[in-house]
Amino acid sequence: SRPQAQRFAGSPIFSKDVGEILAAMPQRFGGSPFDHISHNHDILQKQQDVVEIDLQPTDEAVMWAELFKEKERHFFRKHLESELLCFSAFGQSYQIDARMMWTSDMRDPMSRQRQTGRTVICLHDLGGRLTDIWAWAKLAMTIYKSGASVVWIAWPGFGASKASGKGDCKPESWMNLDYQIMTAIYTKLRIKMASFVACGRGCRTVMRLIQRTGSLVRPEGFMYNPAL
């Protein structure tokens, strides 16, 4: 079926025509741009005497993909920050790979602006082609220039994110706790409210967060091909 997209409210942040937004969406990264640039190595313990090495392209490698123009690479080099958010929730430990592009008034984590400024969190899908933390990268500069900070996260089992130390965990092992994981991410980043851009099953997290903790979600947002 043809992918569907919808806004759950209007906002200057998301004022572009839906067709323009979909046209800007990247396909999954891979191929020659990464072949000659360094990768992050993550060793996954599979069995007692067997290990698997998971190769993740570095941020610099992704920036050199043909998808990006030089002005976008310059933007990422200037504003992109990375952090591994570590916390425990409901008997499991989590390591969530995150990328942040803070506006100048929200760069200081202790600033009260971090609580009141605009933040847009971008969520990737759990299956298909848009399962990378960079899935919404082509919209980052547009959102940032509108005056909102941008946050990307990788769900456990994707990229460098882990649940209970396992980088190869299945979504079924944690997805019923997705909104609690998101609440913990708010706490780690000192965010009080956020708008969301999400696709596929990432949209389910947004709806569950609205249902259970509506005060954390701003009324504007964008969903692509939601699987609820």
C-alpha positions as CSV (number, residue, x, y, z in Angstrom):
1,S,0.0,0.0,0.0
2,R,1.1,3.6,-0.6
3,P,2.8,5.1,2.5
4,Q,0.6,7.6,4.4
5,A,1.7,10.7,6.1
6,Q,-0.2,13.0,8.5
7,R,0.4,15.9,10.8
8,F,-1.4,15.6,14.2
9,A,-1.5,19.4,14.4
10,G,-0.3,22.4,12.4
11,S,2.8,24.3,13.3
12,P,5.4,26.6,11.7
13,I,7.9,23.8,12.3
14,F,6.0,21.5,10.0
15,S,4.5,24.0,7.6
16,K,6.0,22.3,4.5
17,D,3.8,20.4,2.2
18,V,3.7,16.7,3.1
19,G,4.9,15.9,-0.4
20,E,8.0,18.0,0.1
21,I,8.7,16.3,3.4
22,L,8.4,12.8,1.9
23,A,10.6,13.9,-1.1
24,A,13.3,14.9,1.4
25,M,13.2,11.7,3.3
26,P,16.4,9.6,2.9
27,Q,16.7,6.0,2.0
28,R,18.7,3.8,4.2
29,F,22.4,4.6,4.1
30,G,24.9,2.2,2.8
31,G,27.2,1.4,-0.2
32,S,30.3,3.1,-1.5
33,P,30.3,6.3,0.7
34,F,31.2,4.1,3.7
35,D,33.6,1.7,2.0
36,H,36.7,3.8,2.6
37,I,35.8,5.6,5.8
38,S,36.2,4.3,9.4
39,H,33.4,2.4,11.2
40,N,32.6,1.9,14.8
41,H,33.0,-1.6,16.0
42,D,30.6,-3.2,18.5
43,I,31.3,-6.7,19.7
44,L,28.1,-8.7,20.4
45,Q,28.5,-11.7,22.7
46,K,26.4,-14.4,20.9
47,Q,27.5,-17.6,22.8
48,Q,30.2,-18.5,25.2
49,D,32.9,-18.9,22.5
50,V,31.3,-17.1,19.6
51,V,31.3,-13.3,19.1
52,E,29.9,-11.2,16.3
53,I,31.3,-7.8,15.4
54,D,28.7,-5.3,14.4
55,L,30.0,-2.5,12.1
56,Q,28.4,0.9,12.4
57,P,29.4,3.7,10.1
58,T,30.9,6.7,11.9
59,D,29.0,10.0,11.8
60,E,31.7,11.4,9.5
61,A,31.1,8.5,7.1
62,V,27.4,9.2,7.0
63,M,28.0,12.8,6.3
64,W,30.0,11.9,3.2
65,A,27.0,10.1,1.7
66,E,26.0,11.5,-1.7
67,L,22.6,12.4,-0.1
68,F,24.1,15.4,1.6
69,K,25.1,18.7,0.2
70,E,28.2,20.5,1.6
71,K,26.1,23.1,3.5
72,E,24.4,20.2,5.3
73,R,27.8,18.6,6.2
74,H,28.9,22.0,7.5
75,F,25.7,22.3,9.6
76,F,26.3,18.8,11.1
77,R,29.9,19.4,11.9
78,K,29.0,22.7,13.6
79,H,26.0,21.6,15.6
80,L,25.8,17.7,15.9
81,E,26.6,16.3,19.3
82,S,26.5,12.6,20.2
83,E,25.8,11.0,23.6
84,L,25.2,7.5,24.9
85,L,22.3,7.9,27.4
86,C,22.6,5.3,30.2
87,F,19.8,4.6,32.6
88,S,17.8,1.8,34.3
89,A,14.0,1.2,34.0
90,F,11.8,-1.7,35.1
91,G,14.7,-4.1,35.9
92,Q,16.6,-3.4,32.7
93,S,19.6,-1.2,31.9
94,Y,19.6,0.8,28.7
95,Q,22.2,2.5,26.6
96,I,20.5,4.8,24.1
97,D,22.5,6.2,21.2
98,A,21.5,9.9,20.7
99,R,22.3,12.8,18.5
100,M,21.5,16.3,19.4
101,M,21.5,19.7,17.7
102,W,20.8,22.2,20.4
103,T,19.8,25.8,19.6
104,S,22.0,28.4,21.3
105,D,19.5,29.1,24.1
106,M,19.3,25.3,25.0
107,R,22.9,24.3,24.7
108,D,23.5,24.6,28.5
109,P,21.8,21.5,30.1
110,M,21.2,23.5,33.3
111,S,19.5,26.3,31.5
112,R,15.8,26.9,32.2
113,Q,15.5,27.3,28.4
114,R,16.1,23.6,28.1
115,Q,12.7,23.2,29.9
116,T,10.8,25.8,27.9
117,G,12.5,25.9,24.5
118,R,11.2,24.0,21.5
119,T,12.6,20.5,20.9
120,V,11.8,18.0,18.1
121,I,12.5,14.4,18.7
122,C,12.8,12.2,15.6
123,L,12.1,8.5,15.8
124,H,13.0,5.8,13.3
125,D,10.9,2.7,12.4
126,L,11.5,-0.8,13.8
127,G,11.4,-2.5,10.5
128,G,11.8,-1.8,6.8
129,R,14.2,0.8,5.3
130,L,14.0,3.7,7.8
131,T,15.6,2.0,10.8
132,D,18.6,4.2,11.1
133,I,19.2,7.0,13.6
134,W,19.9,9.2,10.6
135,A,16.5,8.4,9.0
136,W,15.2,12.0,9.4
137,A,18.6,13.7,8.7
138,K,17.4,15.6,5.7
139,L,14.9,17.5,7.8
140,A,17.3,18.4,10.6
141,M,18.6,21.7,9.2
142,T,15.0,22.9,8.3
143,I,13.7,22.2,11.8
144,Y,16.8,23.8,13.4
145,K,16.4,27.0,11.4
146,S,12.8,27.2,12.5
147,G,14.2,27.7,16.1
148,A,13.8,24.2,17.5
149,S,16.5,21.9,18.8
150,V,16.6,18.5,17.1
151,V,17.1,15.1,18.9
152,W,17.5,11.7,17.2
153,I,17.6,8.5,19.1
154,A,18.3,4.9,18.1
155,W,16.0,2.3,19.7
156,P,17.5,-0.6,21.6
157,G,18.9,-3.2,19.1
158,F,19.6,-0.5,16.5
159,G,22.9,1.3,16.0
160,A,24.8,1.5,19.2
161,S,21.8,1.2,21.5
162,K,21.4,-1.7,23.8
163,A,19.0,-3.2,26.4
164,S,20.6,-5.1,29.3
165,G,23.9,-4.9,27.5
166,K,22.6,-6.7,24.4
167,G,23.0,-4.9,21.1
168,D,21.1,-7.5,19.2
169,C,17.9,-7.4,21.3
170,K,14.5,-7.7,19.5
171,P,11.9,-4.9,19.7
172,E,9.5,-7.4,21.4
173,S,11.8,-7.5,24.4
174,W,11.3,-3.8,25.2
175,M,8.5,-2.2,23.1
176,N,5.9,-2.5,25.8
177,L,8.1,-0.2,27.8
178,D,8.7,2.3,24.9
179,Y,7.0,5.2,26.5
180,Q,8.9,4.7,29.8
181,I,12.1,4.6,27.9
182,M,11.1,7.8,26.2
183,T,10.3,9.4,29.6
184,A,13.7,8.4,30.8
185,I,15.3,10.0,27.7
186,Y,13.4,13.3,28.6
187,T,14.9,13.2,32.1
188,K,18.5,12.5,30.8
189,L,18.3,15.3,28.3
190,R,16.5,17.7,30.7
191,I,13.6,18.1,28.3
192,K,10.2,19.1,29.6
193,M,8.1,18.9,26.4
194,A,8.9,18.0,22.8
195,S,7.3,17.7,19.4
196,F,7.8,14.4,17.4
197,V,8.6,13.4,13.9
198,A,8.1,9.6,13.6
199,C,7.6,6.8,11.1
200,G,6.2,3.3,11.2
201,R,6.1,1.8,14.6
202,G,7.9,4.8,16.0
203,C,4.5,6.5,15.8
204,R,3.1,4.0,18.3
205,T,5.5,5.3,20.9
206,V,4.3,8.9,20.3
207,M,0.6,7.9,20.7
208,R,1.3,5.9,23.9
209,L,3.2,8.8,25.3
210,I,0.3,11.1,24.6
211,Q,-2.2,8.7,26.2
212,R,-0.2,8.1,29.3
213,T,1.8,11.3,29.8
214,G,0.1,13.9,27.6
215,S,1.9,16.8,29.2
216,L,5.2,15.7,27.7
217,V,4.1,16.0,24.0
218,R,3.5,19.3,22.2
219,P,0.4,19.3,20.0
220,E,2.4,19.7,16.8
221,G,4.1,16.8,15.0
222,F,4.4,14.7,11.9
223,M,3.9,11.0,11.3
224,Y,4.9,9.1,8.2
225,N,3.2,5.7,7.4
226,P,2.2,5.2,11.0
227,A,1.8,1.7,12.3
228,L,-0.2,1.9,15.5
